[in-house]
Amino acid sequence: GDWGAGGCWILGQALVEFLGPPAVLIAVSERRARDMEDVIIPVSHVAVQYADIYIDYNGAQTEKAFIKNLEKDGLEDPEIYRMTNKLKREAIQYGIPCDFTNVKDLVSMLHRKFGP
């Protein structure tokens, strides 16, 4: 897989840990998935919000550009939520895993490349 095919939570979690506050993990839900009855807020994508910047596999973007790129990637009527434990469970249920060993390795690589 890649960052856009299930690796988005690994990338997002690593960036939040590397950047520190005010970076927060966000969840994106799309209309098609919200219309399903088996989940409340299905998570279609995970990214990072750092102040007014949104970061995912498309790089650092404004909110407007982030939404536009999500729509370009096929997400219908995307909505952004601050990640919670409940949304983390929804992400796992919806097929977005997060292997924290990979997160730790990526954070270590970021520190080696860019410093503490």
PATIKE-915820 format. One record per residue: residue number from 0; x, y, z of N, C-alpha, C in turn; residue in one letter. Coordinates in nm, 3 decimals. Layout:
// residues N
@nr->NUM, n_east->X, n_north->Y, n_up->Z, ca_east->X, ca_north->Y, ca_up->Z, c_east->X, c_north->Y, c_up->Z, rest->A
...
END
This chain:
// residues 116
@nr->0, n_east->0.082, n_north->-0.119, n_up->0.000, ca_east->0.000, ca_north->0.000, ca_up->0.000, c_east->0.086, c_north->0.125, c_up->0.000, rest->G
@nr->1, n_east->0.020, n_north->0.239, n_up->-0.001, ca_east->0.089, ca_north->0.366, ca_up->0.008, c_east->0.012, c_north->0.457, c_up->0.102, rest->D
@nr->2, n_east->0.059, n_north->0.581, n_up->0.115, ca_east->-0.005, ca_north->0.674, ca_up->0.208, c_east->-0.151, c_north->0.697, c_up->0.172, rest->W
@nr->3, n_east->-0.186, n_north->0.689, n_up->0.046, ca_east->-0.323, ca_north->0.711, ca_up->0.002, c_east->-0.406, c_north->0.585, c_up->-0.004, rest->G
@nr->4, n_east->-0.348, n_north->0.472, n_up->0.026, ca_east->-0.421, ca_north->0.344, ca_up->0.019, c_east->-0.406, c_north->0.270, c_up->0.152, rest->A
@nr->5, n_east->-0.452, n_north->0.333, n_up->0.259, ca_east->-0.449, ca_north->0.267, ca_up->0.389, c_east->-0.334, c_north->0.307, c_up->0.479, rest->G
@nr->6, n_east->-0.235, n_north->0.378, n_up->0.425, ca_east->-0.121, ca_north->0.419, ca_up->0.507, c_east->-0.136, c_north->0.560, c_up->0.564, rest->G
@nr->7, n_east->-0.251, n_north->0.623, n_up->0.538, ca_east->-0.268, ca_north->0.763, ca_up->0.577, c_east->-0.263, c_north->0.784, c_up->0.728, rest->C
@nr->8, n_east->-0.315, n_north->0.688, n_up->0.806, ca_east->-0.314, ca_north->0.704, ca_up->0.951, c_east->-0.170, c_north->0.691, c_up->1.004, rest->W
@nr->9, n_east->-0.092, n_north->0.600, n_up->0.948, ca_east->0.048, ca_north->0.585, ca_up->0.988, c_east->0.122, c_north->0.717, c_up->0.962, rest->I
@nr->10, n_east->0.106, n_north->0.773, n_up->0.842, ca_east->0.170, ca_north->0.899, ca_up->0.809, c_east->0.122, c_north->1.010, c_up->0.902, rest->L
@nr->11, n_east->-0.008, n_north->1.021, n_up->0.920, ca_east->-0.065, ca_north->1.125, ca_up->1.004, c_east->-0.019, c_north->1.117, c_up->1.148, rest->G
@nr->12, n_east->-0.022, n_north->0.998, n_up->1.205, ca_east->0.020, ca_north->0.979, ca_up->1.345, c_east->0.168, c_north->1.016, c_up->1.362, rest->Q
@nr->13, n_east->0.250, n_north->0.974, n_up->1.266, ca_east->0.392, ca_north->1.005, ca_up->1.273, c_east->0.416, c_north->1.156, c_up->1.264, rest->A
@nr->14, n_east->0.343, n_north->1.224, n_up->1.177, ca_east->0.359, ca_north->1.369, ca_up->1.165, c_east->0.314, c_north->1.442, c_up->1.291, rest->L
@nr->15, n_east->0.205, n_north->1.397, n_up->1.352, ca_east->0.158, ca_north->1.459, ca_up->1.476, c_east->0.263, c_north->1.443, c_up->1.586, rest->V
@nr->16, n_east->0.321, n_north->1.323, n_up->1.596, ca_east->0.423, ca_north->1.299, ca_up->1.698, c_east->0.550, c_north->1.379, c_up->1.669, rest->E
@nr->17, n_east->0.586, n_north->1.391, n_up->1.542, ca_east->0.707, ca_north->1.465, ca_up->1.504, c_east->0.688, c_north->1.616, c_up->1.522, rest->F
@nr->18, n_east->0.575, n_north->1.669, n_up->1.476, ca_east->0.551, ca_north->1.813, ca_up->1.480, c_east->0.515, c_north->1.864, c_up->1.620, rest->L
@nr->19, n_east->0.443, n_north->1.781, n_up->1.697, ca_east->0.396, ca_north->1.824, ca_up->1.828, c_east->0.283, c_north->1.925, c_up->1.814, rest->G
@nr->20, n_east->0.235, n_north->1.977, n_up->1.929, ca_east->0.126, ca_north->2.075, ca_up->1.924, c_east->0.168, c_north->2.198, c_up->1.843, rest->P
@nr->21, n_east->0.078, n_north->2.255, n_up->1.765, ca_east->-0.067, ca_north->2.235, ca_up->1.762, c_east->-0.114, c_north->2.128, c_up->1.663, rest->P
@nr->22, n_east->-0.027, n_north->2.040, n_up->1.616, ca_east->-0.068, ca_north->1.936, ca_up->1.521, c_east->-0.166, c_north->1.840, c_up->1.586, rest->A
@nr->23, n_east->-0.276, n_north->1.812, n_up->1.516, ca_east->-0.375, ca_north->1.715, ca_up->1.563, c_east->-0.414, c_north->1.623, c_up->1.448, rest->V
@nr->24, n_east->-0.451, n_north->1.502, n_up->1.484, ca_east->-0.498, ca_north->1.405, ca_up->1.386, c_east->-0.644, c_north->1.436, c_up->1.353, rest->L
@nr->25, n_east->-0.677, n_north->1.430, n_up->1.225, ca_east->-0.816, ca_north->1.451, ca_up->1.183, c_east->-0.865, c_north->1.332, c_up->1.103, rest->I
@nr->26, n_east->-0.994, n_north->1.313, n_up->1.108, ca_east->-1.060, ca_north->1.206, ca_up->1.033, c_east->-1.149, c_north->1.271, c_up->0.927, rest->A
@nr->27, n_east->-1.156, n_north->1.209, n_up->0.810, ca_east->-1.241, ca_north->1.258, ca_up->0.703, c_east->-1.346, c_north->1.151, c_up->0.674, rest->V
@nr->28, n_east->-1.470, n_north->1.196, n_up->0.665, ca_east->-1.581, ca_north->1.107, ca_up->0.631, c_east->-1.643, c_north->1.158, c_up->0.502, rest->S
@nr->29, n_east->-1.696, n_north->1.066, n_up->0.422, ca_east->-1.760, ca_north->1.107, ca_up->0.296, c_east->-1.906, c_north->1.065, c_up->0.295, rest->E
@nr->30, n_east->-1.986, n_north->1.135, n_up->0.215, ca_east->-2.131, ca_north->1.115, ca_up->0.213, c_east->-2.171, c_north->0.969, c_up->0.188, rest->R
@nr->31, n_east->-2.111, n_north->0.905, n_up->0.086, ca_east->-2.150, ca_north->0.766, ca_up->0.056, c_east->-2.137, c_north->0.678, c_up->0.178, rest->R
@nr->32, n_east->-2.026, n_north->0.693, n_up->0.249, ca_east->-2.002, ca_north->0.610, ca_up->0.367, c_east->-2.095, c_north->0.650, c_up->0.481, rest->A
@nr->33, n_east->-2.123, n_north->0.781, n_up->0.496, ca_east->-2.213, ca_north->0.824, ca_up->0.604, c_east->-2.353, c_north->0.771, c_up->0.583, rest->R
@nr->34, n_east->-2.391, n_north->0.741, n_up->0.459, ca_east->-2.524, ca_north->0.688, ca_up->0.430, c_east->-2.539, c_north->0.541, c_up->0.468, rest->D
@nr->35, n_east->-2.427, n_north->0.474, n_up->0.495, ca_east->-2.432, ca_north->0.333, ca_up->0.538, c_east->-2.487, c_north->0.327, c_up->0.680, rest->M
@nr->36, n_east->-2.554, n_north->0.219, n_up->0.714, ca_east->-2.618, ca_north->0.211, ca_up->0.845, c_east->-2.531, c_north->0.146, c_up->0.951, rest->E
@nr->37, n_east->-2.422, n_north->0.079, n_up->0.915, ca_east->-2.346, ca_north->0.003, ca_up->1.014, c_east->-2.241, c_north->0.085, c_up->1.089, rest->D
@nr->38, n_east->-2.218, n_north->0.209, n_up->1.048, ca_east->-2.123, ca_north->0.294, ca_up->1.119, c_east->-2.182, c_north->0.434, c_up->1.133, rest->V
@nr->39, n_east->-2.147, n_north->0.503, n_up->1.240, ca_east->-2.201, ca_north->0.637, ca_up->1.263, c_east->-2.127, c_north->0.740, c_up->1.178, rest->I
@nr->40, n_east->-1.998, n_north->0.753, n_up->1.198, ca_east->-1.916, ca_north->0.843, ca_up->1.117, c_east->-1.800, c_north->0.761, c_up->1.061, rest->I
@nr->41, n_east->-1.821, n_north->0.697, n_up->0.947, ca_east->-1.714, ca_north->0.616, ca_up->0.891, c_east->-1.596, c_north->0.704, c_up->0.848, rest->P
@nr->42, n_east->-1.478, n_north->0.656, n_up->0.876, ca_east->-1.357, ca_north->0.731, ca_up->0.845, c_east->-1.303, c_north->0.682, c_up->0.711, rest->V
@nr->43, n_east->-1.298, n_north->0.772, n_up->0.613, ca_east->-1.249, ca_north->0.739, ca_up->0.480, c_east->-1.103, c_north->0.778, c_up->0.462, rest->S
@nr->44, n_east->-1.053, n_north->0.870, n_up->0.547, ca_east->-0.917, ca_north->0.920, ca_up->0.533, c_east->-0.873, c_north->0.981, c_up->0.665, rest->H
@nr->45, n_east->-0.743, n_north->0.975, n_up->0.691, ca_east->-0.685, ca_north->1.035, ca_up->0.812, c_east->-0.574, c_north->1.131, c_up->0.767, rest->V
@nr->46, n_east->-0.569, n_north->1.246, n_up->0.831, ca_east->-0.468, ca_north->1.347, ca_up->0.795, c_east->-0.431, c_north->1.426, c_up->0.921, rest->A
@nr->47, n_east->-0.357, n_north->1.534, n_up->0.901, ca_east->-0.310, ca_north->1.618, ca_up->1.011, c_east->-0.357, c_north->1.761, c_up->0.988, rest->V
@nr->48, n_east->-0.403, n_north->1.823, n_up->1.094, ca_east->-0.428, ca_north->1.966, ca_up->1.091, c_east->-0.324, c_north->2.032, c_up->1.180, rest->Q
@nr->49, n_east->-0.252, n_north->2.129, n_up->1.124, ca_east->-0.151, ca_north->2.204, ca_up->1.198, c_east->-0.189, c_north->2.351, c_up->1.183, rest->Y
@nr->50, n_east->-0.255, n_north->2.405, n_up->1.287, ca_east->-0.313, ca_north->2.539, ca_up->1.280, c_east->-0.411, c_north->2.542, c_up->1.162, rest->A
@nr->51, n_east->-0.388, n_north->2.626, n_up->1.061, ca_east->-0.481, ca_north->2.631, ca_up->0.948, c_east->-0.427, c_north->2.558, c_up->0.824, rest->D
@nr->52, n_east->-0.330, n_north->2.469, n_up->0.845, ca_east->-0.272, ca_north->2.389, ca_up->0.737, c_east->-0.317, c_north->2.243, c_up->0.754, rest->I
@nr->53, n_east->-0.349, n_north->2.180, n_up->0.642, ca_east->-0.388, ca_north->2.039, ca_up->0.641, c_east->-0.280, c_north->1.962, c_up->0.567, rest->Y
@nr->54, n_east->-0.236, n_north->1.849, n_up->0.627, ca_east->-0.125, ca_north->1.773, ca_up->0.570, c_east->-0.165, c_north->1.628, c_up->0.551, rest->I
@nr->55, n_east->-0.144, n_north->1.578, n_up->0.430, ca_east->-0.162, ca_north->1.436, ca_up->0.401, c_east->-0.068, c_north->1.400, c_up->0.286, rest->D
@nr->56, n_east->-0.095, n_north->1.293, n_up->0.214, ca_east->-0.007, ca_north->1.249, ca_up->0.106, c_east->0.003, c_north->1.351, c_up->-0.007, rest->Y
@nr->57, n_east->-0.087, n_north->1.451, n_up->-0.010, ca_east->-0.080, ca_north->1.557, ca_up->-0.109, c_east->0.006, c_north->1.675, c_up->-0.062, rest->N
@nr->58, n_east->0.063, n_north->1.665, n_up->0.058, ca_east->0.147, ca_north->1.772, ca_up->0.111, c_east->0.068, c_north->1.866, c_up->0.200, rest->G
@nr->59, n_east->0.127, n_north->1.983, n_up->0.227, ca_east->0.064, ca_north->2.086, ca_up->0.310, c_east->-0.030, c_north->2.169, c_up->0.222, rest->A
@nr->60, n_east->-0.153, n_north->2.189, n_up->0.272, ca_east->-0.257, ca_north->2.255, ca_up->0.192, c_east->-0.344, c_north->2.342, c_up->0.280, rest->Q
@nr->61, n_east->-0.410, n_north->2.440, n_up->0.219, ca_east->-0.515, ca_north->2.512, ca_up->0.289, c_east->-0.634, c_north->2.419, c_up->0.303, rest->T
@nr->62, n_east->-0.732, n_north->2.455, n_up->0.386, ca_east->-0.851, ca_north->2.372, ca_up->0.400, c_east->-0.924, c_north->2.359, c_up->0.266, rest->E
@nr->63, n_east->-0.934, n_north->2.469, n_up->0.193, ca_east->-1.002, ca_north->2.467, ca_up->0.063, c_east->-0.934, c_north->2.370, c_up->-0.033, rest->K
@nr->64, n_east->-0.801, n_north->2.376, n_up->-0.041, ca_east->-0.726, ca_north->2.287, ca_up->-0.130, c_east->-0.736, c_north->2.142, c_up->-0.083, rest->A
@nr->65, n_east->-0.734, n_north->2.122, n_up->0.049, ca_east->-0.746, ca_north->1.987, ca_up->0.106, c_east->-0.879, c_north->1.924, c_up->0.064, rest->F
@nr->66, n_east->-0.989, n_north->1.999, n_up->0.082, ca_east->-1.122, ca_north->1.949, ca_up->0.043, c_east->-1.126, c_north->1.923, c_up->-0.108, rest->I
@nr->67, n_east->-1.072, n_north->2.015, n_up->-0.186, ca_east->-1.071, ca_north->1.997, ca_up->-0.332, c_east->-0.994, c_north->1.872, c_up->-0.371, rest->K
@nr->68, n_east->-0.879, n_north->1.847, n_up->-0.308, ca_east->-0.801, ca_north->1.726, ca_up->-0.339, c_east->-0.874, c_north->1.600, c_up->-0.295, rest->N
@nr->69, n_east->-0.945, n_north->1.606, n_up->-0.183, ca_east->-1.024, ca_north->1.490, ca_up->-0.139, c_east->-1.131, c_north->1.458, c_up->-0.243, rest->L
@nr->70, n_east->-1.199, n_north->1.562, n_up->-0.291, ca_east->-1.303, ca_north->1.542, ca_up->-0.393, c_east->-1.241, c_north->1.489, c_up->-0.522, rest->E
@nr->71, n_east->-1.124, n_north->1.542, n_up->-0.560, ca_east->-1.053, ca_north->1.495, ca_up->-0.679, c_east->-1.015, c_north->1.347, c_up->-0.666, rest->K
@nr->72, n_east->-0.985, n_north->1.305, n_up->-0.540, ca_east->-0.951, ca_north->1.165, ca_up->-0.513, c_east->-1.075, c_north->1.076, c_up->-0.504, rest->D
@nr->73, n_east->-1.195, n_north->1.135, n_up->-0.522, ca_east->-1.317, ca_north->1.056, ca_up->-0.527, c_east->-1.402, c_north->1.056, c_up->-0.402, rest->G
@nr->74, n_east->-1.366, n_north->1.134, n_up->-0.300, ca_east->-1.449, ca_north->1.142, ca_up->-0.180, c_east->-1.563, c_north->1.240, c_up->-0.205, rest->L
@nr->75, n_east->-1.686, n_north->1.193, n_up->-0.183, ca_east->-1.804, ca_north->1.274, ca_up->-0.208, c_east->-1.842, c_north->1.352, c_up->-0.081, rest->E
@nr->76, n_east->-1.852, n_north->1.482, n_up->-0.091, ca_east->-1.895, ca_north->1.569, ca_up->0.019, c_east->-1.818, c_north->1.539, c_up->0.148, rest->D
@nr->77, n_east->-1.684, n_north->1.551, n_up->0.145, ca_east->-1.604, ca_north->1.517, ca_up->0.264, c_east->-1.630, c_north->1.612, c_up->0.381, rest->P
@nr->78, n_east->-1.632, n_north->1.556, n_up->0.501, ca_east->-1.644, ca_north->1.634, ca_up->0.624, c_east->-1.525, c_north->1.600, c_up->0.712, rest->E
@nr->79, n_east->-1.472, n_north->1.702, n_up->0.783, ca_east->-1.352, ca_north->1.687, ca_up->0.866, c_east->-1.392, c_north->1.686, c_up->1.013, rest->I
@nr->80, n_east->-1.334, n_north->1.592, n_up->1.089, ca_east->-1.358, ca_north->1.580, ca_up->1.232, c_east->-1.224, c_north->1.567, c_up->1.304, rest->Y
@nr->81, n_east->-1.214, n_north->1.624, n_up->1.423, ca_east->-1.096, ca_north->1.600, ca_up->1.505, c_east->-1.101, c_north->1.453, c_up->1.550, rest->R
@nr->82, n_east->-0.990, n_north->1.382, n_up->1.540, ca_east->-0.985, ca_north->1.240, ca_up->1.571, c_east->-1.014, c_north->1.217, c_up->1.720, rest->M
@nr->83, n_east->-1.098, n_north->1.118, n_up->1.747, ca_east->-1.130, ca_north->1.076, ca_up->1.883, c_east->-1.107, c_north->0.926, c_up->1.892, rest->T
@nr->84, n_east->-1.113, n_north->0.871, n_up->2.013, ca_east->-1.100, ca_north->0.725, ca_up->2.027, c_east->-1.210, c_north->0.653, c_up->1.951, rest->N
@nr->85, n_east->-1.331, n_north->0.707, n_up->1.954, ca_east->-1.443, ca_north->0.646, ca_up->1.881, c_east->-1.414, c_north->0.646, c_up->1.730, rest->K
@nr->86, n_east->-1.363, n_north->0.759, n_up->1.679, ca_east->-1.332, ca_north->0.764, ca_up->1.536, c_east->-1.216, c_north->0.673, c_up->1.500, rest->L
@nr->87, n_east->-1.123, n_north->0.653, n_up->1.593, ca_east->-1.015, ca_north->0.557, ca_up->1.569, c_east->-1.072, c_north->0.417, c_up->1.551, rest->K
@nr->88, n_east->-1.170, n_north->0.380, n_up->1.634, ca_east->-1.235, ca_north->0.249, ca_up->1.619, c_east->-1.308, c_north->0.241, c_up->1.485, rest->R
@nr->89, n_east->-1.374, n_north->0.351, n_up->1.446, ca_east->-1.444, ca_north->0.355, ca_up->1.317, c_east->-1.345, c_north->0.339, c_up->1.201, rest->E
@nr->90, n_east->-1.228, n_north->0.404, n_up->1.213, ca_east->-1.126, ca_north->0.394, ca_up->1.107, c_east->-1.082, c_north->0.250, c_up->1.090, rest->A
@nr->91, n_east->-1.057, n_north->0.182, n_up->1.201, ca_east->-1.016, ca_north->0.041, ca_up->1.196, c_east->-1.127, c_north->-0.042, c_up->1.133, rest->I
@nr->92, n_east->-1.252, n_north->-0.019, n_up->1.175, ca_east->-1.366, ca_north->-0.093, ca_up->1.120, c_east->-1.380, c_north->-0.068, c_up->0.970, rest->Q
@nr->93, n_east->-1.349, n_north->0.053, n_up->0.927, ca_east->-1.365, ca_north->0.090, ca_up->0.787, c_east->-1.244, c_north->0.054, c_up->0.702, rest->Y
@nr->94, n_east->-1.142, n_north->-0.008, n_up->0.764, ca_east->-1.030, ca_north->-0.061, ca_up->0.686, c_east->-0.907, c_north->0.028, c_up->0.680, rest->G
@nr->95, n_east->-0.894, n_north->0.121, n_up->0.774, ca_east->-0.773, ca_north->0.204, ca_up->0.779, c_east->-0.696, c_north->0.163, c_up->0.905, rest->I
@nr->96, n_east->-0.592, n_north->0.084, n_up->0.889, ca_east->-0.516, ca_north->0.037, ca_up->1.005, c_east->-0.408, c_north->0.137, c_up->1.047, rest->P
@nr->97, n_east->-0.355, n_north->0.119, n_up->1.166, ca_east->-0.240, ca_north->0.199, ca_up->1.208, c_east->-0.148, c_north->0.109, c_up->1.289, rest->C
@nr->98, n_east->-0.040, n_north->0.066, n_up->1.227, ca_east->0.060, ca_north->-0.016, ca_up->1.294, c_east->0.157, c_north->0.079, c_up->1.364, rest->D
@nr->99, n_east->0.151, n_north->0.082, n_up->1.497, ca_east->0.229, ca_north->0.179, ca_up->1.572, c_east->0.380, c_north->0.150, c_up->1.568, rest->F
@nr->100, n_east->0.419, n_north->0.029, n_up->1.530, ca_east->0.561, ca_north->0.001, ca_up->1.508, c_east->0.609, c_north->0.081, c_up->1.387, rest->T
@nr->101, n_east->0.527, n_north->0.085, n_up->1.283, ca_east->0.561, ca_north->0.164, ca_up->1.164, c_east->0.563, c_north->0.313, c_up->1.196, rest->N
@nr->102, n_east->0.471, n_north->0.357, n_up->1.282, ca_east->0.469, ca_north->0.498, ca_up->1.323, c_east->0.600, c_north->0.533, c_up->1.393, rest->V
@nr->103, n_east->0.640, n_north->0.449, n_up->1.488, ca_east->0.764, ca_north->0.473, ca_up->1.563, c_east->0.884, c_north->0.480, c_up->1.469, rest->K
@nr->104, n_east->0.890, n_north->0.387, n_up->1.373, ca_east->1.000, ca_north->0.385, ca_up->1.276, c_east->1.001, c_north->0.512, c_up->1.191, rest->D
@nr->105, n_east->0.883, n_north->0.557, n_up->1.147, ca_east->0.874, ca_north->0.677, ca_up->1.064, c_east->0.913, c_north->0.802, c_up->1.143, rest->L
@nr->106, n_east->0.870, n_north->0.810, n_up->1.269, ca_east->0.908, ca_north->0.924, ca_up->1.353, c_east->1.059, c_north->0.927, c_up->1.371, rest->V
@nr->107, n_east->1.120, n_north->0.811, n_up->1.393, ca_east->1.267, ca_north->0.804, ca_up->1.406, c_east->1.335, c_north->0.853, c_up->1.279, rest->S
@nr->108, n_east->1.284, n_north->0.812, n_up->1.163, ca_east->1.341, ca_north->0.857, ca_up->1.036, c_east->1.327, c_north->1.008, c_up->1.019, rest->M
@nr->109, n_east->1.211, n_north->1.062, n_up->1.057, ca_east->1.191, ca_north->1.207, ca_up->1.048, c_east->1.289, c_north->1.282, c_up->1.136, rest->L
@nr->110, n_east->1.312, n_north->1.232, n_up->1.257, ca_east->1.408, ca_north->1.296, ca_up->1.348, c_east->1.550, c_north->1.289, c_up->1.292, rest->H
@nr->111, n_east->1.587, n_north->1.175, n_up->1.235, ca_east->1.721, ca_north->1.162, ca_up->1.176, c_east->1.739, c_north->1.258, c_up->1.058, rest->R
@nr->112, n_east->1.634, n_north->1.273, n_up->0.977, ca_east->1.643, ca_north->1.357, ca_up->0.856, c_east->1.634, c_north->1.506, c_up->0.889, rest->K
@nr->113, n_east->1.541, n_north->1.543, n_up->0.979, ca_east->1.512, ca_north->1.684, ca_up->1.001, c_east->1.552, c_north->1.735, c_up->1.140, rest->F
@nr->114, n_east->1.597, n_north->1.647, n_up->1.227, ca_east->1.637, ca_north->1.688, ca_up->1.362, c_east->1.520, c_north->1.688, c_up->1.459, rest->G
@nr->115, n_east->1.551, n_north->1.710, n_up->1.588, ca_east->1.445, ca_north->1.705, ca_up->1.690, c_east->1.352, c_north->1.824, c_up->1.684, rest->P
END
